[in-house]
Amino acid sequence: MLRDLREGWNADTLYVLAANSDAAEELARFAEPWAADSVRTVAGEQTQTLLGAYDGSIVVMYWWD
């Protein structure tokens, strides 16, 4: 969707949905070469806020300043 904006869009946060905590840990390690300023996982009520529902999934957030 962002790629379709004509003016371009600088995004500083990437959200990845992980199936479980093991997958979330692997995703966090996978992104180490990306040099994100912050990598954190979001679960439980915070995931429900992001997704609108909670099914046990975990969101991994990568942030660059």
mmJSON file of the N, C-alpha and C atoms, coordinates in Angstrom:
{"data_MODEL":{"atom_site":{
"group_PDB":["ATOM","ATOM","ATOM","ATOM","ATOM","ATOM","ATOM","ATOM","ATOM","ATOM","ATOM","ATOM","ATOM","ATOM","ATOM","ATOM","ATOM","ATOM","ATOM","ATOM","ATOM","ATOM","ATOM","ATOM","ATOM","ATOM","ATOM","ATOM","ATOM","ATOM","ATOM","ATOM","ATOM","ATOM","ATOM","ATOM","ATOM","ATOM","ATOM","ATOM","ATOM","ATOM","ATOM","ATOM","ATOM","ATOM","ATOM","ATOM","ATOM","ATOM","ATOM","ATOM","ATOM","ATOM","ATOM","ATOM","ATOM","ATOM","ATOM","ATOM","ATOM","ATOM","ATOM","ATOM","ATOM","ATOM","ATOM","ATOM","ATOM","ATOM","ATOM","ATOM","ATOM","ATOM","ATOM","ATOM","ATOM","ATOM","ATOM","ATOM","ATOM","ATOM","ATOM","ATOM","ATOM","ATOM","ATOM","ATOM","ATOM","ATOM","ATOM","ATOM","ATOM","ATOM","ATOM","ATOM","ATOM","ATOM","ATOM","ATOM","ATOM","ATOM","ATOM","ATOM","ATOM","ATOM","ATOM","ATOM","ATOM","ATOM","ATOM","ATOM","ATOM","ATOM","ATOM","ATOM","ATOM","ATOM","ATOM","ATOM","ATOM","ATOM","ATOM","ATOM","ATOM","ATOM","ATOM","ATOM","ATOM","ATOM","ATOM","ATOM","ATOM","ATOM","ATOM","ATOM","ATOM","ATOM","ATOM","ATOM","ATOM","ATOM","ATOM","ATOM","ATOM","ATOM","ATOM","ATOM","ATOM","ATOM","ATOM","ATOM","ATOM","ATOM","ATOM","ATOM","ATOM","ATOM","ATOM","ATOM","ATOM","ATOM","ATOM","ATOM","ATOM","ATOM","ATOM","ATOM","ATOM","ATOM","ATOM","ATOM","ATOM","ATOM","ATOM","ATOM","ATOM","ATOM","ATOM","ATOM","ATOM","ATOM","ATOM","ATOM","ATOM","ATOM","ATOM","ATOM","ATOM","ATOM","ATOM","ATOM","ATOM","ATOM","ATOM"],
"id":[1,2,3,4,5,6,7,8,9,10,11,12,13,14,15,16,17,18,19,20,21,22,23,24,25,26,27,28,29,30,31,32,33,34,35,36,37,38,39,40,41,42,43,44,45,46,47,48,49,50,51,52,53,54,55,56,57,58,59,60,61,62,63,64,65,66,67,68,69,70,71,72,73,74,75,76,77,78,79,80,81,82,83,84,85,86,87,88,89,90,91,92,93,94,95,96,97,98,99,100,101,102,103,104,105,106,107,108,109,110,111,112,113,114,115,116,117,118,119,120,121,122,123,124,125,126,127,128,129,130,131,132,133,134,135,136,137,138,139,140,141,142,143,144,145,146,147,148,149,150,151,152,153,154,155,156,157,158,159,160,161,162,163,164,165,166,167,168,169,170,171,172,173,174,175,176,177,178,179,180,181,182,183,184,185,186,187,188,189,190,191,192,193,194,195],
"type_symbol":["N","C","C","N","C","C","N","C","C","N","C","C","N","C","C","N","C","C","N","C","C","N","C","C","N","C","C","N","C","C","N","C","C","N","C","C","N","C","C","N","C","C","N","C","C","N","C","C","N","C","C","N","C","C","N","C","C","N","C","C","N","C","C","N","C","C","N","C","C","N","C","C","N","C","C","N","C","C","N","C","C","N","C","C","N","C","C","N","C","C","N","C","C","N","C","C","N","C","C","N","C","C","N","C","C","N","C","C","N","C","C","N","C","C","N","C","C","N","C","C","N","C","C","N","C","C","N","C","C","N","C","C","N","C","C","N","C","C","N","C","C","N","C","C","N","C","C","N","C","C","N","C","C","N","C","C","N","C","C","N","C","C","N","C","C","N","C","C","N","C","C","N","C","C","N","C","C","N","C","C","N","C","C","N","C","C","N","C","C","N","C","C","N","C","C"],
"label_atom_id":["N","CA","C","N","CA","C","N","CA","C","N","CA","C","N","CA","C","N","CA","C","N","CA","C","N","CA","C","N","CA","C","N","CA","C","N","CA","C","N","CA","C","N","CA","C","N","CA","C","N","CA","C","N","CA","C","N","CA","C","N","CA","C","N","CA","C","N","CA","C","N","CA","C","N","CA","C","N","CA","C","N","CA","C","N","CA","C","N","CA","C","N","CA","C","N","CA","C","N","CA","C","N","CA","C","N","CA","C","N","CA","C","N","CA","C","N","CA","C","N","CA","C","N","CA","C","N","CA","C","N","CA","C","N","CA","C","N","CA","C","N","CA","C","N","CA","C","N","CA","C","N","CA","C","N","CA","C","N","CA","C","N","CA","C","N","CA","C","N","CA","C","N","CA","C","N","CA","C","N","CA","C","N","CA","C","N","CA","C","N","CA","C","N","CA","C","N","CA","C","N","CA","C","N","CA","C","N","CA","C","N","CA","C","N","CA","C","N","CA","C","N","CA","C","N","CA","C"],
"label_alt_id":[null,null,null,null,null,null,null,null,null,null,null,null,null,null,null,null,null,null,null,null,null,null,null,null,null,null,null,null,null,null,null,null,null,null,null,null,null,null,null,null,null,null,null,null,null,null,null,null,null,null,null,null,null,null,null,null,null,null,null,null,null,null,null,null,null,null,null,null,null,null,null,null,null,null,null,null,null,null,null,null,null,null,null,null,null,null,null,null,null,null,null,null,null,null,null,null,null,null,null,null,null,null,null,null,null,null,null,null,null,null,null,null,null,null,null,null,null,null,null,null,null,null,null,null,null,null,null,null,null,null,null,null,null,null,null,null,null,null,null,null,null,null,null,null,null,null,null,null,null,null,null,null,null,null,null,null,null,null,null,null,null,null,null,null,null,null,null,null,null,null,null,null,null,null,null,null,null,null,null,null,null,null,null,null,null,null,null,null,null,null,null,null,null,null,null],
"label_comp_id":["MET","MET","MET","LEU","LEU","LEU","ARG","ARG","ARG","ASP","ASP","ASP","LEU","LEU","LEU","ARG","ARG","ARG","GLU","GLU","GLU","GLY","GLY","GLY","TRP","TRP","TRP","ASN","ASN","ASN","ALA","ALA","ALA","ASP","ASP","ASP","THR","THR","THR","LEU","LEU","LEU","TYR","TYR","TYR","VAL","VAL","VAL","LEU","LEU","LEU","ALA","ALA","ALA","ALA","ALA","ALA","ASN","ASN","ASN","SER","SER","SER","ASP","ASP","ASP","ALA","ALA","ALA","ALA","ALA","ALA","GLU","GLU","GLU","GLU","GLU","GLU","LEU","LEU","LEU","ALA","ALA","ALA","ARG","ARG","ARG","PHE","PHE","PHE","ALA","ALA","ALA","GLU","GLU","GLU","PRO","PRO","PRO","TRP","TRP","TRP","ALA","ALA","ALA","ALA","ALA","ALA","ASP","ASP","ASP","SER","SER","SER","VAL","VAL","VAL","ARG","ARG","ARG","THR","THR","THR","VAL","VAL","VAL","ALA","ALA","ALA","GLY","GLY","GLY","GLU","GLU","GLU","GLN","GLN","GLN","THR","THR","THR","GLN","GLN","GLN","THR","THR","THR","LEU","LEU","LEU","LEU","LEU","LEU","GLY","GLY","GLY","ALA","ALA","ALA","TYR","TYR","TYR","ASP","ASP","ASP","GLY","GLY","GLY","SER","SER","SER","ILE","ILE","ILE","VAL","VAL","VAL","VAL","VAL","VAL","MET","MET","MET","TYR","TYR","TYR","TRP","TRP","TRP","TRP","TRP","TRP","ASP","ASP","ASP"],
"label_asym_id":["A","A","A","A","A","A","A","A","A","A","A","A","A","A","A","A","A","A","A","A","A","A","A","A","A","A","A","A","A","A","A","A","A","A","A","A","A","A","A","A","A","A","A","A","A","A","A","A","A","A","A","A","A","A","A","A","A","A","A","A","A","A","A","A","A","A","A","A","A","A","A","A","A","A","A","A","A","A","A","A","A","A","A","A","A","A","A","A","A","A","A","A","A","A","A","A","A","A","A","A","A","A","A","A","A","A","A","A","A","A","A","A","A","A","A","A","A","A","A","A","A","A","A","A","A","A","A","A","A","A","A","A","A","A","A","A","A","A","A","A","A","A","A","A","A","A","A","A","A","A","A","A","A","A","A","A","A","A","A","A","A","A","A","A","A","A","A","A","A","A","A","A","A","A","A","A","A","A","A","A","A","A","A","A","A","A","A","A","A","A","A","A","A","A","A"],
"label_entity_id":["1","1","1","1","1","1","1","1","1","1","1","1","1","1","1","1","1","1","1","1","1","1","1","1","1","1","1","1","1","1","1","1","1","1","1","1","1","1","1","1","1","1","1","1","1","1","1","1","1","1","1","1","1","1","1","1","1","1","1","1","1","1","1","1","1","1","1","1","1","1","1","1","1","1","1","1","1","1","1","1","1","1","1","1","1","1","1","1","1","1","1","1","1","1","1","1","1","1","1","1","1","1","1","1","1","1","1","1","1","1","1","1","1","1","1","1","1","1","1","1","1","1","1","1","1","1","1","1","1","1","1","1","1","1","1","1","1","1","1","1","1","1","1","1","1","1","1","1","1","1","1","1","1","1","1","1","1","1","1","1","1","1","1","1","1","1","1","1","1","1","1","1","1","1","1","1","1","1","1","1","1","1","1","1","1","1","1","1","1","1","1","1","1","1","1"],
"label_seq_id":[1,1,1,2,2,2,3,3,3,4,4,4,5,5,5,6,6,6,7,7,7,8,8,8,9,9,9,10,10,10,11,11,11,12,12,12,13,13,13,14,14,14,15,15,15,16,16,16,17,17,17,18,18,18,19,19,19,20,20,20,21,21,21,22,22,22,23,23,23,24,24,24,25,25,25,26,26,26,27,27,27,28,28,28,29,29,29,30,30,30,31,31,31,32,32,32,33,33,33,34,34,34,35,35,35,36,36,36,37,37,37,38,38,38,39,39,39,40,40,40,41,41,41,42,42,42,43,43,43,44,44,44,45,45,45,46,46,46,47,47,47,48,48,48,49,49,49,50,50,50,51,51,51,52,52,52,53,53,53,54,54,54,55,55,55,56,56,56,57,57,57,58,58,58,59,59,59,60,60,60,61,61,61,62,62,62,63,63,63,64,64,64,65,65,65],
"pdbx_PDB_ins_code":[null,null,null,null,null,null,null,null,null,null,null,null,null,null,null,null,null,null,null,null,null,null,null,null,null,null,null,null,null,null,null,null,null,null,null,null,null,null,null,null,null,null,null,null,null,null,null,null,null,null,null,null,null,null,null,null,null,null,null,null,null,null,null,null,null,null,null,null,null,null,null,null,null,null,null,null,null,null,null,null,null,null,null,null,null,null,null,null,null,null,null,null,null,null,null,null,null,null,null,null,null,null,null,null,null,null,null,null,null,null,null,null,null,null,null,null,null,null,null,null,null,null,null,null,null,null,null,null,null,null,null,null,null,null,null,null,null,null,null,null,null,null,null,null,null,null,null,null,null,null,null,null,null,null,null,null,null,null,null,null,null,null,null,null,null,null,null,null,null,null,null,null,null,null,null,null,null,null,null,null,null,null,null,null,null,null,null,null,null,null,null,null,null,null,null],
"Cartn_x":[0.815,0.0,0.866,1.886,2.743,3.495,3.805,4.538,3.719,2.402,1.523,1.322,1.825,1.694,2.641,2.139,2.934,4.053,3.793,4.783,5.859,5.688,6.613,6.204,6.768,6.406,7.593,8.045,9.135,8.543,8.617,8.093,9.255,9.051,10.124,9.834,8.68,8.323,7.824,8.332,7.899,7.259,6.06,5.349,5.295,5.698,5.651,4.877,3.897,3.081,3.763,4.034,4.685,3.644,3.79,2.83,2.931,4.151,4.348,5.627,5.957,7.116,8.436,8.533,9.755,9.974,8.911,9.005,9.355,8.811,9.108,10.583,11.145,12.57,13.429,13.05,13.799,13.714,12.54,12.383,13.231,13.306,14.121,15.601,16.085,17.486,17.75,16.8,16.934,17.207,16.631,16.719,17.922,18.797,19.945,20.763,21.012,21.776,21.062,19.782,19.032,19.323,19.98,20.375,19.198,18.12,16.982,17.371,16.843,17.123,16.429,15.326,14.588,13.876,13.96,13.201,12.497,11.183,10.447,9.272,8.805,7.645,6.451,5.293,4.044,3.117,2.548,1.658,0.487,-0.461,-1.598,-2.489,-2.827,-3.756,-3.229,-1.904,-1.336,-1.511,-1.387,-1.61,-3.072,-3.959,-5.376,-5.636,-4.968,-5.132,-4.636,-3.489,-2.94,-3.782,-4.259,-4.944,-6.46,-6.99,-8.434,-8.975,-8.125,-8.501,-7.22,-7.341,-6.158,-6.359,-5.464,-5.554,-4.316,-3.538,-2.333,-1.08,-1.24,-0.093,0.7,1.913,2.805,3.24,3.312,3.774,5.2,6.087,7.464,7.541,8.001,8.089,9.549,9.882,11.221,11.067,11.895,11.773,13.126,13.134,14.339,14.056,15.034,14.882,15.565],
"Cartn_y":[-1.18,0.0,1.253,1.302,2.484,2.684,1.591,1.714,2.409,2.456,3.053,4.555,5.123,6.562,7.306,8.267,8.983,9.813,10.439,11.315,10.547,9.263,8.474,8.528,7.665,7.598,7.037,7.753,7.28,6.63,5.334,4.607,4.262,4.406,4.118,2.917,2.273,1.119,-0.006,-1.203,-2.397,-3.329,-3.812,-4.747,-6.099,-7.16,-8.516,-9.395,-10.106,-10.995,-12.351,-12.769,-14.058,-15.04,-16.284,-17.31,-17.646,-17.557,-17.912,-17.243,-17.466,-16.792,-17.257,-18.525,-19.012,-18.308,-18.158,-17.468,-15.996,-15.38,-13.977,-13.789,-14.684,-14.609,-14.768,-15.694,-15.906,-14.678,-14.063,-12.851,-11.703,-11.587,-10.528,-10.746,-11.975,-12.27,-12.096,-12.486,-12.388,-10.95,-9.994,-8.595,-7.859,-8.516,-7.834,-7.052,-7.577,-6.814,-5.544,-5.425,-4.257,-3.036,-3.221,-2.142,-1.276,-1.91,-1.165,-0.555,0.622,1.272,0.551,-0.107,-0.837,-2.017,-3.164,-4.349,-4.849,-4.954,-5.445,-6.288,-7.107,-7.939,-7.409,-7.577,-7.133,-8.34,-8.605,-9.755,-9.367,-10.26,-10.066,-8.905,-8.085,-6.975,-5.969,-5.747,-4.818,-5.34,-6.649,-7.24,-7.082,-7.25,-7.064,-5.633,-4.658,-3.274,-3.074,-3.672,-3.527,-4.24,-5.444,-6.276,-6.198,-5.705,-5.688,-6.979,-7.967,-9.253,-9.924,-10.841,-11.544,-13.039,-13.658,-15.094,-15.831,-15.185,-15.801,-15.427,-14.693,-14.278,-13.19,-13.005,-11.979,-11.092,-9.796,-8.858,-8.44,-8.527,-8.049,-6.683,-5.689,-4.318,-3.914,-3.429,-2.905,-1.413,-0.601,0.848,1.467,2.398,3.163,4.633,5.338,6.774,7.529],
"Cartn_z":[0.0,0.0,0.0,0.865,0.906,-0.404,-1.085,-2.338,-3.414,-3.256,-4.252,-4.064,-2.988,-2.78,-3.711,-4.41,-5.407,-4.788,-3.67,-3.044,-2.29,-2.128,-1.323,0.139,0.92,2.335,3.097,4.081,4.915,6.158,6.227,7.373,8.303,9.59,10.539,11.417,11.233,12.042,11.149,11.417,10.704,11.717,11.424,12.283,11.588,12.292,11.731,12.705,12.182,12.997,13.108,14.329,14.586,15.129,14.78,15.2,16.68,17.241,18.646,19.152,20.411,21.004,20.393,20.018,19.371,18.032,17.263,15.974,16.182,17.219,17.507,17.845,18.643,18.978,17.731,16.86,15.625,14.713,14.636,13.828,14.371,15.67,16.286,15.964,16.039,15.714,14.22,13.388,11.939,11.499,12.195,11.792,12.373,13.108,13.691,12.661,11.453,10.46,9.977,10.24,9.797,10.663,11.789,12.698,13.137,13.538,14.072,15.408,15.697,16.974,18.129,17.816,18.839,18.19,18.838,18.424,19.677,19.606,20.773,20.327,21.229,20.955,21.727,21.126,21.736,21.781,22.945,23.103,24.0,24.098,24.993,24.601,25.566,25.356,24.33,24.315,23.344,21.915,21.72,20.396,19.998,20.948,20.667,20.192,20.786,20.369,18.939,18.595,17.252,16.198,16.509,15.523,15.583,16.691,16.851,17.433,17.593,18.187,18.663,19.563,20.054,19.89,19.125,18.896,19.399,20.25,20.773,19.996,18.91,18.11,18.812,18.35,18.891,17.736,17.976,16.967,17.321,16.352,16.532,15.874,16.633,16.124,15.98,14.796,14.512,14.301,14.965,14.879,14.566,13.637,13.289,13.518,14.059,14.301,13.192],
"occupancy":[1.0,1.0,1.0,1.0,1.0,1.0,1.0,1.0,1.0,1.0,1.0,1.0,1.0,1.0,1.0,1.0,1.0,1.0,1.0,1.0,1.0,1.0,1.0,1.0,1.0,1.0,1.0,1.0,1.0,1.0,1.0,1.0,1.0,1.0,1.0,1.0,1.0,1.0,1.0,1.0,1.0,1.0,1.0,1.0,1.0,1.0,1.0,1.0,1.0,1.0,1.0,1.0,1.0,1.0,1.0,1.0,1.0,1.0,1.0,1.0,1.0,1.0,1.0,1.0,1.0,1.0,1.0,1.0,1.0,1.0,1.0,1.0,1.0,1.0,1.0,1.0,1.0,1.0,1.0,1.0,1.0,1.0,1.0,1.0,1.0,1.0,1.0,1.0,1.0,1.0,1.0,1.0,1.0,1.0,1.0,1.0,1.0,1.0,1.0,1.0,1.0,1.0,1.0,1.0,1.0,1.0,1.0,1.0,1.0,1.0,1.0,1.0,1.0,1.0,1.0,1.0,1.0,1.0,1.0,1.0,1.0,1.0,1.0,1.0,1.0,1.0,1.0,1.0,1.0,1.0,1.0,1.0,1.0,1.0,1.0,1.0,1.0,1.0,1.0,1.0,1.0,1.0,1.0,1.0,1.0,1.0,1.0,1.0,1.0,1.0,1.0,1.0,1.0,1.0,1.0,1.0,1.0,1.0,1.0,1.0,1.0,1.0,1.0,1.0,1.0,1.0,1.0,1.0,1.0,1.0,1.0,1.0,1.0,1.0,1.0,1.0,1.0,1.0,1.0,1.0,1.0,1.0,1.0,1.0,1.0,1.0,1.0,1.0,1.0,1.0,1.0,1.0,1.0,1.0,1.0],
"B_iso_or_equiv":[0.0,0.0,0.0,0.0,0.0,0.0,0.0,0.0,0.0,0.0,0.0,0.0,0.0,0.0,0.0,0.0,0.0,0.0,0.0,0.0,0.0,0.0,0.0,0.0,0.0,0.0,0.0,0.0,0.0,0.0,0.0,0.0,0.0,0.0,0.0,0.0,0.0,0.0,0.0,0.0,0.0,0.0,0.0,0.0,0.0,0.0,0.0,0.0,0.0,0.0,0.0,0.0,0.0,0.0,0.0,0.0,0.0,0.0,0.0,0.0,0.0,0.0,0.0,0.0,0.0,0.0,0.0,0.0,0.0,0.0,0.0,0.0,0.0,0.0,0.0,0.0,0.0,0.0,0.0,0.0,0.0,0.0,0.0,0.0,0.0,0.0,0.0,0.0,0.0,0.0,0.0,0.0,0.0,0.0,0.0,0.0,0.0,0.0,0.0,0.0,0.0,0.0,0.0,0.0,0.0,0.0,0.0,0.0,0.0,0.0,0.0,0.0,0.0,0.0,0.0,0.0,0.0,0.0,0.0,0.0,0.0,0.0,0.0,0.0,0.0,0.0,0.0,0.0,0.0,0.0,0.0,0.0,0.0,0.0,0.0,0.0,0.0,0.0,0.0,0.0,0.0,0.0,0.0,0.0,0.0,0.0,0.0,0.0,0.0,0.0,0.0,0.0,0.0,0.0,0.0,0.0,0.0,0.0,0.0,0.0,0.0,0.0,0.0,0.0,0.0,0.0,0.0,0.0,0.0,0.0,0.0,0.0,0.0,0.0,0.0,0.0,0.0,0.0,0.0,0.0,0.0,0.0,0.0,0.0,0.0,0.0,0.0,0.0,0.0,0.0,0.0,0.0,0.0,0.0,0.0],
"pdbx_formal_charge":[null,null,null,null,null,null,null,null,null,null,null,null,null,null,null,null,null,null,null,null,null,null,null,null,null,null,null,null,null,null,null,null,null,null,null,null,null,null,null,null,null,null,null,null,null,null,null,null,null,null,null,null,null,null,null,null,null,null,null,null,null,null,null,null,null,null,null,null,null,null,null,null,null,null,null,null,null,null,null,null,null,null,null,null,null,null,null,null,null,null,null,null,null,null,null,null,null,null,null,null,null,null,null,null,null,null,null,null,null,null,null,null,null,null,null,null,null,null,null,null,null,null,null,null,null,null,null,null,null,null,null,null,null,null,null,null,null,null,null,null,null,null,null,null,null,null,null,null,null,null,null,null,null,null,null,null,null,null,null,null,null,null,null,null,null,null,null,null,null,null,null,null,null,null,null,null,null,null,null,null,null,null,null,null,null,null,null,null,null,null,null,null,null,null,null],
"auth_seq_id":[1,1,1,2,2,2,3,3,3,4,4,4,5,5,5,6,6,6,7,7,7,8,8,8,9,9,9,10,10,10,11,11,11,12,12,12,13,13,13,14,14,14,15,15,15,16,16,16,17,17,17,18,18,18,19,19,19,20,20,20,21,21,21,22,22,22,23,23,23,24,24,24,25,25,25,26,26,26,27,27,27,28,28,28,29,29,29,30,30,30,31,31,31,32,32,32,33,33,33,34,34,34,35,35,35,36,36,36,37,37,37,38,38,38,39,39,39,40,40,40,41,41,41,42,42,42,43,43,43,44,44,44,45,45,45,46,46,46,47,47,47,48,48,48,49,49,49,50,50,50,51,51,51,52,52,52,53,53,53,54,54,54,55,55,55,56,56,56,57,57,57,58,58,58,59,59,59,60,60,60,61,61,61,62,62,62,63,63,63,64,64,64,65,65,65],
"auth_comp_id":["MET","MET","MET","LEU","LEU","LEU","ARG","ARG","ARG","ASP","ASP","ASP","LEU","LEU","LEU","ARG","ARG","ARG","GLU","GLU","GLU","GLY","GLY","GLY","TRP","TRP","TRP","ASN","ASN","ASN","ALA","ALA","ALA","ASP","ASP","ASP","THR","THR","THR","LEU","LEU","LEU","TYR","TYR","TYR","VAL","VAL","VAL","LEU","LEU","LEU","ALA","ALA","ALA","ALA","ALA","ALA","ASN","ASN","ASN","SER","SER","SER","ASP","ASP","ASP","ALA","ALA","ALA","ALA","ALA","ALA","GLU","GLU","GLU","GLU","GLU","GLU","LEU","LEU","LEU","ALA","ALA","ALA","ARG","ARG","ARG","PHE","PHE","PHE","ALA","ALA","ALA","GLU","GLU","GLU","PRO","PRO","PRO","TRP","TRP","TRP","ALA","ALA","ALA","ALA","ALA","ALA","ASP","ASP","ASP","SER","SER","SER","VAL","VAL","VAL","ARG","ARG","ARG","THR","THR","THR","VAL","VAL","VAL","ALA","ALA","ALA","GLY","GLY","GLY","GLU","GLU","GLU","GLN","GLN","GLN","THR","THR","THR","GLN","GLN","GLN","THR","THR","THR","LEU","LEU","LEU","LEU","LEU","LEU","GLY","GLY","GLY","ALA","ALA","ALA","TYR","TYR","TYR","ASP","ASP","ASP","GLY","GLY","GLY","SER","SER","SER","ILE","ILE","ILE","VAL","VAL","VAL","VAL","VAL","VAL","MET","MET","MET","TYR","TYR","TYR","TRP","TRP","TRP","TRP","TRP","TRP","ASP","ASP","ASP"],
"auth_asym_id":["A","A","A","A","A","A","A","A","A","A","A","A","A","A","A","A","A","A","A","A","A","A","A","A","A","A","A","A","A","A","A","A","A","A","A","A","A","A","A","A","A","A","A","A","A","A","A","A","A","A","A","A","A","A","A","A","A","A","A","A","A","A","A","A","A","A","A","A","A","A","A","A","A","A","A","A","A","A","A","A","A","A","A","A","A","A","A","A","A","A","A","A","A","A","A","A","A","A","A","A","A","A","A","A","A","A","A","A","A","A","A","A","A","A","A","A","A","A","A","A","A","A","A","A","A","A","A","A","A","A","A","A","A","A","A","A","A","A","A","A","A","A","A","A","A","A","A","A","A","A","A","A","A","A","A","A","A","A","A","A","A","A","A","A","A","A","A","A","A","A","A","A","A","A","A","A","A","A","A","A","A","A","A","A","A","A","A","A","A","A","A","A","A","A","A"],
"auth_atom_id":["N","CA","C","N","CA","C","N","CA","C","N","CA","C","N","CA","C","N","CA","C","N","CA","C","N","CA","C","N","CA","C","N","CA","C","N","CA","C","N","CA","C","N","CA","C","N","CA","C","N","CA","C","N","CA","C","N","CA","C","N","CA","C","N","CA","C","N","CA","C","N","CA","C","N","CA","C","N","CA","C","N","CA","C","N","CA","C","N","CA","C","N","CA","C","N","CA","C","N","CA","C","N","CA","C","N","CA","C","N","CA","C","N","CA","C","N","CA","C","N","CA","C","N","CA","C","N","CA","C","N","CA","C","N","CA","C","N","CA","C","N","CA","C","N","CA","C","N","CA","C","N","CA","C","N","CA","C","N","CA","C","N","CA","C","N","CA","C","N","CA","C","N","CA","C","N","CA","C","N","CA","C","N","CA","C","N","CA","C","N","CA","C","N","CA","C","N","CA","C","N","CA","C","N","CA","C","N","CA","C","N","CA","C","N","CA","C","N","CA","C","N","CA","C","N","CA","C"],
"pdbx_PDB_model_num":[1,1,1,1,1,1,1,1,1,1,1,1,1,1,1,1,1,1,1,1,1,1,1,1,1,1,1,1,1,1,1,1,1,1,1,1,1,1,1,1,1,1,1,1,1,1,1,1,1,1,1,1,1,1,1,1,1,1,1,1,1,1,1,1,1,1,1,1,1,1,1,1,1,1,1,1,1,1,1,1,1,1,1,1,1,1,1,1,1,1,1,1,1,1,1,1,1,1,1,1,1,1,1,1,1,1,1,1,1,1,1,1,1,1,1,1,1,1,1,1,1,1,1,1,1,1,1,1,1,1,1,1,1,1,1,1,1,1,1,1,1,1,1,1,1,1,1,1,1,1,1,1,1,1,1,1,1,1,1,1,1,1,1,1,1,1,1,1,1,1,1,1,1,1,1,1,1,1,1,1,1,1,1,1,1,1,1,1,1,1,1,1,1,1,1]
}}}
